[in-house]
Amino acid sequence: MQNIEGLTQKLKQLKVEIKAFQESCNHPKKQIRTIKPNDTKWVCTRCEKPLSWPTDIELQYWFGS
């Protein structure tokens, strides 16, 4: 088993890689997702980056479908 310092360093490196991937993504498709309770956003389906908040009309359609 690895020590916590090694795991923390790996996590930090993975976060850097994820950020770089998301910044280079052109976000070709998006969908509405609940990120956490009471936080629903448009999210890129490729890189999973939260992009923006949906409008009330978009939310009504999303809840209805």
mmCIF file of the N, C-alpha and C atoms, coordinates in Angstrom:
data_MODEL
# 
_entry.id   MODEL 
# 
loop_
_atom_site.group_PDB 
_atom_site.id 
_atom_site.type_symbol 
_atom_site.label_atom_id 
_atom_site.label_alt_id 
_atom_site.label_comp_id 
_atom_site.label_asym_id 
_atom_site.label_entity_id 
_atom_site.label_seq_id 
_atom_site.pdbx_PDB_ins_code 
_atom_site.Cartn_x 
_atom_site.Cartn_y 
_atom_site.Cartn_z 
_atom_site.occupancy 
_atom_site.B_iso_or_equiv 
_atom_site.pdbx_formal_charge 
_atom_site.auth_seq_id 
_atom_site.auth_comp_id 
_atom_site.auth_asym_id 
_atom_site.auth_atom_id 
_atom_site.pdbx_PDB_model_num 
ATOM 1   N N  . MET A 1 1  ? 0.841   -1.185 0.000   1.00 0.00 ? 1  MET A N  1 
ATOM 2   C CA . MET A 1 1  ? 0.000   0.000  0.000   1.00 0.00 ? 1  MET A CA 1 
ATOM 3   C C  . MET A 1 1  ? 0.882   1.242  0.000   1.00 0.00 ? 1  MET A C  1 
ATOM 4   N N  . GLN A 1 2  ? 0.456   2.246  -0.760  1.00 0.00 ? 2  GLN A N  1 
ATOM 5   C CA . GLN A 1 2  ? 1.213   3.497  -0.840  1.00 0.00 ? 2  GLN A CA 1 
ATOM 6   C C  . GLN A 1 2  ? 0.911   4.388  0.362   1.00 0.00 ? 2  GLN A C  1 
ATOM 7   N N  . ASN A 1 3  ? 1.825   5.308  0.592   1.00 0.00 ? 3  ASN A N  1 
ATOM 8   C CA . ASN A 1 3  ? 1.560   6.247  1.679   1.00 0.00 ? 3  ASN A CA 1 
ATOM 9   C C  . ASN A 1 3  ? 0.692   7.398  1.163   1.00 0.00 ? 3  ASN A C  1 
ATOM 10  N N  . ILE A 1 4  ? 0.152   8.155  2.070   1.00 0.00 ? 4  ILE A N  1 
ATOM 11  C CA . ILE A 1 4  ? -0.779  9.232  1.720   1.00 0.00 ? 4  ILE A CA 1 
ATOM 12  C C  . ILE A 1 4  ? -0.102  10.323 0.909   1.00 0.00 ? 4  ILE A C  1 
ATOM 13  N N  . GLU A 1 5  ? 1.157   10.591 1.135   1.00 0.00 ? 5  GLU A N  1 
ATOM 14  C CA . GLU A 1 5  ? 1.866   11.626 0.375   1.00 0.00 ? 5  GLU A CA 1 
ATOM 15  C C  . GLU A 1 5  ? 1.945   11.247 -1.098  1.00 0.00 ? 5  GLU A C  1 
ATOM 16  N N  . GLY A 1 6  ? 2.227   9.981  -1.367  1.00 0.00 ? 6  GLY A N  1 
ATOM 17  C CA . GLY A 1 6  ? 2.287   9.531  -2.757  1.00 0.00 ? 6  GLY A CA 1 
ATOM 18  C C  . GLY A 1 6  ? 0.935   9.622  -3.441  1.00 0.00 ? 6  GLY A C  1 
ATOM 19  N N  . LEU A 1 7  ? -0.115  9.242  -2.726  1.00 0.00 ? 7  LEU A N  1 
ATOM 20  C CA . LEU A 1 7  ? -1.462  9.318  -3.282  1.00 0.00 ? 7  LEU A CA 1 
ATOM 21  C C  . LEU A 1 7  ? -1.889  10.762 -3.514  1.00 0.00 ? 7  LEU A C  1 
ATOM 22  N N  . THR A 1 8  ? -1.552  11.633 -2.569  1.00 0.00 ? 8  THR A N  1 
ATOM 23  C CA . THR A 1 8  ? -1.880  13.044 -2.712  1.00 0.00 ? 8  THR A CA 1 
ATOM 24  C C  . THR A 1 8  ? -1.175  13.645 -3.921  1.00 0.00 ? 8  THR A C  1 
ATOM 25  N N  . GLN A 1 9  ? 0.058   13.276 -4.142  1.00 0.00 ? 9  GLN A N  1 
ATOM 26  C CA . GLN A 1 9  ? 0.814   13.777 -5.289  1.00 0.00 ? 9  GLN A CA 1 
ATOM 27  C C  . GLN A 1 9  ? 0.191   13.282 -6.599  1.00 0.00 ? 9  GLN A C  1 
ATOM 28  N N  . LYS A 1 10 ? -0.230  12.016 -6.633  1.00 0.00 ? 10 LYS A N  1 
ATOM 29  C CA . LYS A 1 10 ? -0.885  11.480 -7.828  1.00 0.00 ? 10 LYS A CA 1 
ATOM 30  C C  . LYS A 1 10 ? -2.189  12.217 -8.107  1.00 0.00 ? 10 LYS A C  1 
ATOM 31  N N  . LEU A 1 11 ? -2.952  12.467 -7.049  1.00 0.00 ? 11 LEU A N  1 
ATOM 32  C CA . LEU A 1 11 ? -4.216  13.181 -7.192  1.00 0.00 ? 11 LEU A CA 1 
ATOM 33  C C  . LEU A 1 11 ? -3.977  14.585 -7.753  1.00 0.00 ? 11 LEU A C  1 
ATOM 34  N N  . LYS A 1 12 ? -2.977  15.265 -7.241  1.00 0.00 ? 12 LYS A N  1 
ATOM 35  C CA . LYS A 1 12 ? -2.646  16.614 -7.709  1.00 0.00 ? 12 LYS A CA 1 
ATOM 36  C C  . LYS A 1 12 ? -2.289  16.583 -9.201  1.00 0.00 ? 12 LYS A C  1 
ATOM 37  N N  . GLN A 1 13 ? -1.481  15.607 -9.613  1.00 0.00 ? 13 GLN A N  1 
ATOM 38  C CA . GLN A 1 13 ? -1.081  15.485 -11.009 1.00 0.00 ? 13 GLN A CA 1 
ATOM 39  C C  . GLN A 1 13 ? -2.283  15.176 -11.902 1.00 0.00 ? 13 GLN A C  1 
ATOM 40  N N  . LEU A 1 14 ? -3.169  14.309 -11.442 1.00 0.00 ? 14 LEU A N  1 
ATOM 41  C CA . LEU A 1 14 ? -4.367  13.987 -12.210 1.00 0.00 ? 14 LEU A CA 1 
ATOM 42  C C  . LEU A 1 14 ? -5.269  15.207 -12.377 1.00 0.00 ? 14 LEU A C  1 
ATOM 43  N N  . LYS A 1 15 ? -5.386  16.025 -11.346 1.00 0.00 ? 15 LYS A N  1 
ATOM 44  C CA . LYS A 1 15 ? -6.187  17.248 -11.442 1.00 0.00 ? 15 LYS A CA 1 
ATOM 45  C C  . LYS A 1 15 ? -5.603  18.196 -12.482 1.00 0.00 ? 15 LYS A C  1 
ATOM 46  N N  . VAL A 1 16 ? -4.282  18.286 -12.551 1.00 0.00 ? 16 VAL A N  1 
ATOM 47  C CA . VAL A 1 16 ? -3.620  19.124 -13.556 1.00 0.00 ? 16 VAL A CA 1 
ATOM 48  C C  . VAL A 1 16 ? -3.922  18.588 -14.953 1.00 0.00 ? 16 VAL A C  1 
ATOM 49  N N  . GLU A 1 17 ? -3.851  17.279 -15.127 1.00 0.00 ? 17 GLU A N  1 
ATOM 50  C CA . GLU A 1 17 ? -4.129  16.662 -16.427 1.00 0.00 ? 17 GLU A CA 1 
ATOM 51  C C  . GLU A 1 17 ? -5.586  16.861 -16.835 1.00 0.00 ? 17 GLU A C  1 
ATOM 52  N N  . ILE A 1 18 ? -6.504  16.719 -15.896 1.00 0.00 ? 18 ILE A N  1 
ATOM 53  C CA . ILE A 1 18 ? -7.920  16.932 -16.185 1.00 0.00 ? 18 ILE A CA 1 
ATOM 54  C C  . ILE A 1 18 ? -8.166  18.373 -16.604 1.00 0.00 ? 18 ILE A C  1 
ATOM 55  N N  . LYS A 1 19 ? -7.580  19.316 -15.894 1.00 0.00 ? 19 LYS A N  1 
ATOM 56  C CA . LYS A 1 19 ? -7.750  20.728 -16.228 1.00 0.00 ? 19 LYS A CA 1 
ATOM 57  C C  . LYS A 1 19 ? -7.230  21.018 -17.635 1.00 0.00 ? 19 LYS A C  1 
ATOM 58  N N  . ALA A 1 20 ? -6.080  20.478 -17.986 1.00 0.00 ? 20 ALA A N  1 
ATOM 59  C CA . ALA A 1 20 ? -5.509  20.690 -19.324 1.00 0.00 ? 20 ALA A CA 1 
ATOM 60  C C  . ALA A 1 20 ? -6.415  20.078 -20.392 1.00 0.00 ? 20 ALA A C  1 
ATOM 61  N N  . PHE A 1 21 ? -6.938  18.888 -20.135 1.00 0.00 ? 21 PHE A N  1 
ATOM 62  C CA . PHE A 1 21 ? -7.846  18.232 -21.078 1.00 0.00 ? 21 PHE A CA 1 
ATOM 63  C C  . PHE A 1 21 ? -9.100  19.071 -21.277 1.00 0.00 ? 21 PHE A C  1 
ATOM 64  N N  . GLN A 1 22 ? -9.675  19.559 -20.191 1.00 0.00 ? 22 GLN A N  1 
ATOM 65  C CA . GLN A 1 22 ? -10.891 20.358 -20.273 1.00 0.00 ? 22 GLN A CA 1 
ATOM 66  C C  . GLN A 1 22 ? -10.649 21.687 -20.987 1.00 0.00 ? 22 GLN A C  1 
ATOM 67  N N  . GLU A 1 23 ? -9.496  22.295 -20.771 1.00 0.00 ? 23 GLU A N  1 
ATOM 68  C CA . GLU A 1 23 ? -9.191  23.563 -21.428 1.00 0.00 ? 23 GLU A CA 1 
ATOM 69  C C  . GLU A 1 23 ? -8.971  23.393 -22.928 1.00 0.00 ? 23 GLU A C  1 
ATOM 70  N N  . SER A 1 24 ? -8.496  22.223 -23.361 1.00 0.00 ? 24 SER A N  1 
ATOM 71  C CA . SER A 1 24 ? -8.257  22.005 -24.787 1.00 0.00 ? 24 SER A CA 1 
ATOM 72  C C  . SER A 1 24 ? -9.498  21.467 -25.503 1.00 0.00 ? 24 SER A C  1 
ATOM 73  N N  . CYS A 1 25 ? -10.519 21.078 -24.746 1.00 0.00 ? 25 CYS A N  1 
ATOM 74  C CA . CYS A 1 25 ? -11.746 20.522 -25.321 1.00 0.00 ? 25 CYS A CA 1 
ATOM 75  C C  . CYS A 1 25 ? -12.564 21.640 -25.970 1.00 0.00 ? 25 CYS A C  1 
ATOM 76  N N  . ASN A 1 26 ? -13.161 21.336 -27.134 1.00 0.00 ? 26 ASN A N  1 
ATOM 77  C CA . ASN A 1 26 ? -14.023 22.335 -27.780 1.00 0.00 ? 26 ASN A CA 1 
ATOM 78  C C  . ASN A 1 26 ? -15.495 22.142 -27.403 1.00 0.00 ? 26 ASN A C  1 
ATOM 79  N N  . HIS A 1 27 ? -15.781 21.257 -26.465 1.00 0.00 ? 27 HIS A N  1 
ATOM 80  C CA . HIS A 1 27 ? -17.116 21.007 -25.910 1.00 0.00 ? 27 HIS A CA 1 
ATOM 81  C C  . HIS A 1 27 ? -18.149 20.790 -27.028 1.00 0.00 ? 27 HIS A C  1 
ATOM 82  N N  . PRO A 1 28 ? -17.970 19.715 -27.816 1.00 0.00 ? 28 PRO A N  1 
ATOM 83  C CA . PRO A 1 28 ? -18.847 19.492 -28.963 1.00 0.00 ? 28 PRO A CA 1 
ATOM 84  C C  . PRO A 1 28 ? -20.301 19.181 -28.608 1.00 0.00 ? 28 PRO A C  1 
ATOM 85  N N  . LYS A 1 29 ? -20.534 18.539 -27.468 1.00 0.00 ? 29 LYS A N  1 
ATOM 86  C CA . LYS A 1 29 ? -21.896 18.233 -27.036 1.00 0.00 ? 29 LYS A CA 1 
ATOM 87  C C  . LYS A 1 29 ? -22.014 18.513 -25.549 1.00 0.00 ? 29 LYS A C  1 
ATOM 88  N N  . LYS A 1 30 ? -23.208 18.923 -25.153 1.00 0.00 ? 30 LYS A N  1 
ATOM 89  C CA . LYS A 1 30 ? -23.424 19.189 -23.737 1.00 0.00 ? 30 LYS A CA 1 
ATOM 90  C C  . LYS A 1 30 ? -24.782 18.647 -23.338 1.00 0.00 ? 30 LYS A C  1 
ATOM 91  N N  . GLN A 1 31 ? -24.912 18.392 -22.038 1.00 0.00 ? 31 GLN A N  1 
ATOM 92  C CA . GLN A 1 31 ? -26.183 17.948 -21.494 1.00 0.00 ? 31 GLN A CA 1 
ATOM 93  C C  . GLN A 1 31 ? -26.337 18.526 -20.101 1.00 0.00 ? 31 GLN A C  1 
ATOM 94  N N  . ILE A 1 32 ? -27.580 18.589 -19.666 1.00 0.00 ? 32 ILE A N  1 
ATOM 95  C CA . ILE A 1 32 ? -27.858 19.094 -18.329 1.00 0.00 ? 32 ILE A CA 1 
ATOM 96  C C  . ILE A 1 32 ? -27.637 17.961 -17.337 1.00 0.00 ? 32 ILE A C  1 
ATOM 97  N N  . ARG A 1 33 ? -26.891 18.266 -16.282 1.00 0.00 ? 33 ARG A N  1 
ATOM 98  C CA . ARG A 1 33 ? -26.626 17.288 -15.220 1.00 0.00 ? 33 ARG A CA 1 
ATOM 99  C C  . ARG A 1 33 ? -26.702 17.974 -13.864 1.00 0.00 ? 33 ARG A C  1 
ATOM 100 N N  . THR A 1 34 ? -27.056 17.199 -12.870 1.00 0.00 ? 34 THR A N  1 
ATOM 101 C CA . THR A 1 34 ? -27.004 17.686 -11.498 1.00 0.00 ? 34 THR A CA 1 
ATOM 102 C C  . THR A 1 34 ? -25.608 17.398 -10.971 1.00 0.00 ? 34 THR A C  1 
ATOM 103 N N  . ILE A 1 35 ? -24.857 18.453 -10.693 1.00 0.00 ? 35 ILE A N  1 
ATOM 104 C CA . ILE A 1 35 ? -23.481 18.337 -10.218 1.00 0.00 ? 35 ILE A CA 1 
ATOM 105 C C  . ILE A 1 35 ? -23.469 17.907 -8.751  1.00 0.00 ? 35 ILE A C  1 
ATOM 106 N N  . LYS A 1 36 ? -24.264 18.570 -7.961  1.00 0.00 ? 36 LYS A N  1 
ATOM 107 C CA . LYS A 1 36 ? -24.470 18.241 -6.551  1.00 0.00 ? 36 LYS A CA 1 
ATOM 108 C C  . LYS A 1 36 ? -25.871 18.735 -6.210  1.00 0.00 ? 36 LYS A C  1 
ATOM 109 N N  . PRO A 1 37 ? -26.410 18.383 -5.070  1.00 0.00 ? 37 PRO A N  1 
ATOM 110 C CA . PRO A 1 37 ? -27.780 18.817 -4.765  1.00 0.00 ? 37 PRO A CA 1 
ATOM 111 C C  . PRO A 1 37 ? -27.962 20.323 -4.969  1.00 0.00 ? 37 PRO A C  1 
ATOM 112 N N  . ASN A 1 38 ? -29.032 20.667 -5.660  1.00 0.00 ? 38 ASN A N  1 
ATOM 113 C CA . ASN A 1 38 ? -29.387 22.067 -5.943  1.00 0.00 ? 38 ASN A CA 1 
ATOM 114 C C  . ASN A 1 38 ? -28.361 22.779 -6.825  1.00 0.00 ? 38 ASN A C  1 
ATOM 115 N N  . ASP A 1 39 ? -27.613 22.045 -7.633  1.00 0.00 ? 39 ASP A N  1 
ATOM 116 C CA . ASP A 1 39 ? -26.653 22.654 -8.559  1.00 0.00 ? 39 ASP A CA 1 
ATOM 117 C C  . ASP A 1 39 ? -26.687 21.894 -9.886  1.00 0.00 ? 39 ASP A C  1 
ATOM 118 N N  . THR A 1 40 ? -27.547 22.350 -10.772 1.00 0.00 ? 40 THR A N  1 
ATOM 119 C CA . THR A 1 40 ? -27.736 21.724 -12.071 1.00 0.00 ? 40 THR A CA 1 
ATOM 120 C C  . THR A 1 40 ? -27.122 22.626 -13.134 1.00 0.00 ? 40 THR A C  1 
ATOM 121 N N  . LYS A 1 41 ? -26.283 22.047 -14.006 1.00 0.00 ? 41 LYS A N  1 
ATOM 122 C CA . LYS A 1 41 ? -25.580 22.842 -15.012 1.00 0.00 ? 41 LYS A CA 1 
ATOM 123 C C  . LYS A 1 41 ? -25.512 22.110 -16.344 1.00 0.00 ? 41 LYS A C  1 
ATOM 124 N N  . TRP A 1 42 ? -25.221 22.884 -17.386 1.00 0.00 ? 42 TRP A N  1 
ATOM 125 C CA . TRP A 1 42 ? -24.845 22.285 -18.660 1.00 0.00 ? 42 TRP A CA 1 
ATOM 126 C C  . TRP A 1 42 ? -23.421 21.788 -18.495 1.00 0.00 ? 42 TRP A C  1 
ATOM 127 N N  . VAL A 1 43 ? -23.171 20.524 -18.911 1.00 0.00 ? 43 VAL A N  1 
ATOM 128 C CA . VAL A 1 43 ? -21.861 19.895 -18.753 1.00 0.00 ? 43 VAL A CA 1 
ATOM 129 C C  . VAL A 1 43 ? -21.448 19.298 -20.095 1.00 0.00 ? 43 VAL A C  1 
ATOM 130 N N  . CYS A 1 44 ? -20.198 19.466 -20.451 1.00 0.00 ? 44 CYS A N  1 
ATOM 131 C CA . CYS A 1 44 ? -19.666 18.866 -21.668 1.00 0.00 ? 44 CYS A CA 1 
ATOM 132 C C  . CYS A 1 44 ? -19.684 17.344 -21.510 1.00 0.00 ? 44 CYS A C  1 
ATOM 133 N N  . THR A 1 45 ? -20.202 16.636 -22.530 1.00 0.00 ? 45 THR A N  1 
ATOM 134 C CA . THR A 1 45 ? -20.269 15.174 -22.433 1.00 0.00 ? 45 THR A CA 1 
ATOM 135 C C  . THR A 1 45 ? -18.913 14.527 -22.681 1.00 0.00 ? 45 THR A C  1 
ATOM 136 N N  . ARG A 1 46 ? -17.977 15.252 -23.272 1.00 0.00 ? 46 ARG A N  1 
ATOM 137 C CA . ARG A 1 46 ? -16.649 14.697 -23.557 1.00 0.00 ? 46 ARG A CA 1 
ATOM 138 C C  . ARG A 1 46 ? -15.697 14.852 -22.372 1.00 0.00 ? 46 ARG A C  1 
ATOM 139 N N  . CYS A 1 47 ? -15.618 16.067 -21.827 1.00 0.00 ? 47 CYS A N  1 
ATOM 140 C CA . CYS A 1 47 ? -14.628 16.323 -20.766 1.00 0.00 ? 47 CYS A CA 1 
ATOM 141 C C  . CYS A 1 47 ? -15.251 16.516 -19.385 1.00 0.00 ? 47 CYS A C  1 
ATOM 142 N N  . GLU A 1 48 ? -16.574 16.541 -19.321 1.00 0.00 ? 48 GLU A N  1 
ATOM 143 C CA . GLU A 1 48 ? -17.319 16.668 -18.069 1.00 0.00 ? 48 GLU A CA 1 
ATOM 144 C C  . GLU A 1 48 ? -17.093 17.989 -17.330 1.00 0.00 ? 48 GLU A C  1 
ATOM 145 N N  . LYS A 1 49 ? -16.716 19.025 -18.074 1.00 0.00 ? 49 LYS A N  1 
ATOM 146 C CA . LYS A 1 49 ? -16.537 20.340 -17.458 1.00 0.00 ? 49 LYS A CA 1 
ATOM 147 C C  . LYS A 1 49 ? -17.893 21.044 -17.355 1.00 0.00 ? 49 LYS A C  1 
ATOM 148 N N  . PRO A 1 50 ? -18.245 21.552 -16.164 1.00 0.00 ? 50 PRO A N  1 
ATOM 149 C CA . PRO A 1 50 ? -19.461 22.360 -16.056 1.00 0.00 ? 50 PRO A CA 1 
ATOM 150 C C  . PRO A 1 50 ? -19.295 23.627 -16.895 1.00 0.00 ? 50 PRO A C  1 
ATOM 151 N N  . LEU A 1 51 ? -20.302 23.936 -17.726 1.00 0.00 ? 51 LEU A N  1 
ATOM 152 C CA . LEU A 1 51 ? -20.180 25.054 -18.662 1.00 0.00 ? 51 LEU A CA 1 
ATOM 153 C C  . LEU A 1 51 ? -21.014 26.267 -18.274 1.00 0.00 ? 51 LEU A C  1 
ATOM 154 N N  . SER A 1 52 ? -22.283 26.052 -17.983 1.00 0.00 ? 52 SER A N  1 
ATOM 155 C CA . SER A 1 52 ? -23.157 27.175 -17.650 1.00 0.00 ? 52 SER A CA 1 
ATOM 156 C C  . SER A 1 52 ? -24.413 26.653 -16.976 1.00 0.00 ? 52 SER A C  1 
ATOM 157 N N  . TRP A 1 53 ? -25.200 27.583 -16.456 1.00 0.00 ? 53 TRP A N  1 
ATOM 158 C CA . TRP A 1 53 ? -26.464 27.212 -15.840 1.00 0.00 ? 53 TRP A CA 1 
ATOM 159 C C  . TRP A 1 53 ? -27.549 27.196 -16.921 1.00 0.00 ? 53 TRP A C  1 
ATOM 160 N N  . PRO A 1 54 ? -28.426 26.221 -16.883 1.00 0.00 ? 54 PRO A N  1 
ATOM 161 C CA . PRO A 1 54 ? -29.535 26.199 -17.828 1.00 0.00 ? 54 PRO A CA 1 
ATOM 162 C C  . PRO A 1 54 ? -30.577 27.259 -17.466 1.00 0.00 ? 54 PRO A C  1 
ATOM 163 N N  . THR A 1 55 ? -31.319 27.680 -18.479 1.00 0.00 ? 55 THR A N  1 
ATOM 164 C CA . THR A 1 55 ? -32.399 28.630 -18.233 1.00 0.00 ? 55 THR A CA 1 
ATOM 165 C C  . THR A 1 55 ? -33.558 27.898 -17.556 1.00 0.00 ? 55 THR A C  1 
ATOM 166 N N  . ASP A 1 56 ? -34.517 28.667 -17.061 1.00 0.00 ? 56 ASP A N  1 
ATOM 167 C CA . ASP A 1 56 ? -35.687 28.060 -16.436 1.00 0.00 ? 56 ASP A CA 1 
ATOM 168 C C  . ASP A 1 56 ? -36.448 27.185 -17.437 1.00 0.00 ? 56 ASP A C  1 
ATOM 169 N N  . ILE A 1 57 ? -36.540 27.628 -18.676 1.00 0.00 ? 57 ILE A N  1 
ATOM 170 C CA . ILE A 1 57 ? -37.242 26.855 -19.706 1.00 0.00 ? 57 ILE A CA 1 
ATOM 171 C C  . ILE A 1 57 ? -36.497 25.552 -19.991 1.00 0.00 ? 57 ILE A C  1 
ATOM 172 N N  . GLU A 1 58 ? -35.179 25.609 -20.079 1.00 0.00 ? 58 GLU A N  1 
ATOM 173 C CA . GLU A 1 58 ? -34.387 24.398 -20.307 1.00 0.00 ? 58 GLU A CA 1 
ATOM 174 C C  . GLU A 1 58 ? -34.552 23.413 -19.145 1.00 0.00 ? 58 GLU A C  1 
ATOM 175 N N  . LEU A 1 59 ? -34.593 23.927 -17.936 1.00 0.00 ? 59 LEU A N  1 
ATOM 176 C CA . LEU A 1 59 ? -34.794 23.066 -16.766 1.00 0.00 ? 59 LEU A CA 1 
ATOM 177 C C  . LEU A 1 59 ? -36.178 22.421 -16.769 1.00 0.00 ? 59 LEU A C  1 
ATOM 178 N N  . GLN A 1 60 ? -37.192 23.182 -17.142 1.00 0.00 ? 60 GLN A N  1 
ATOM 179 C CA . GLN A 1 60 ? -38.542 22.629 -17.204 1.00 0.00 ? 60 GLN A CA 1 
ATOM 180 C C  . GLN A 1 60 ? -38.598 21.502 -18.223 1.00 0.00 ? 60 GLN A C  1 
ATOM 181 N N  . TYR A 1 61 ? -37.967 21.690 -19.378 1.00 0.00 ? 61 TYR A N  1 
ATOM 182 C CA . TYR A 1 61 ? -37.935 20.659 -20.409 1.00 0.00 ? 61 TYR A CA 1 
ATOM 183 C C  . TYR A 1 61 ? -37.163 19.431 -19.891 1.00 0.00 ? 61 TYR A C  1 
ATOM 184 N N  . TRP A 1 62 ? -36.034 19.676 -19.222 1.00 0.00 ? 62 TRP A N  1 
ATOM 185 C CA . TRP A 1 62 ? -35.194 18.582 -18.699 1.00 0.00 ? 62 TRP A CA 1 
ATOM 186 C C  . TRP A 1 62 ? -35.940 17.773 -17.661 1.00 0.00 ? 62 TRP A C  1 
ATOM 187 N N  . PHE A 1 63 ? -36.654 18.461 -16.755 1.00 0.00 ? 63 PHE A N  1 
ATOM 188 C CA . PHE A 1 63 ? -37.420 17.744 -15.730 1.00 0.00 ? 63 PHE A CA 1 
ATOM 189 C C  . PHE A 1 63 ? -38.569 16.948 -16.339 1.00 0.00 ? 63 PHE A C  1 
ATOM 190 N N  . GLY A 1 64 ? -39.117 17.467 -17.435 1.00 0.00 ? 64 GLY A N  1 
ATOM 191 C CA . GLY A 1 64 ? -40.260 16.820 -18.059 1.00 0.00 ? 64 GLY A CA 1 
ATOM 192 C C  . GLY A 1 64 ? -39.907 15.651 -18.941 1.00 0.00 ? 64 GLY A C  1 
ATOM 193 N N  . SER A 1 65 ? -38.622 15.549 -19.344 1.00 0.00 ? 65 SER A N  1 
ATOM 194 C CA . SER A 1 65 ? -38.268 14.455 -20.267 1.00 0.00 ? 65 SER A CA 1 
ATOM 195 C C  . SER A 1 65 ? -37.686 13.262 -19.582 1.00 0.00 ? 65 SER A C  1 
# 
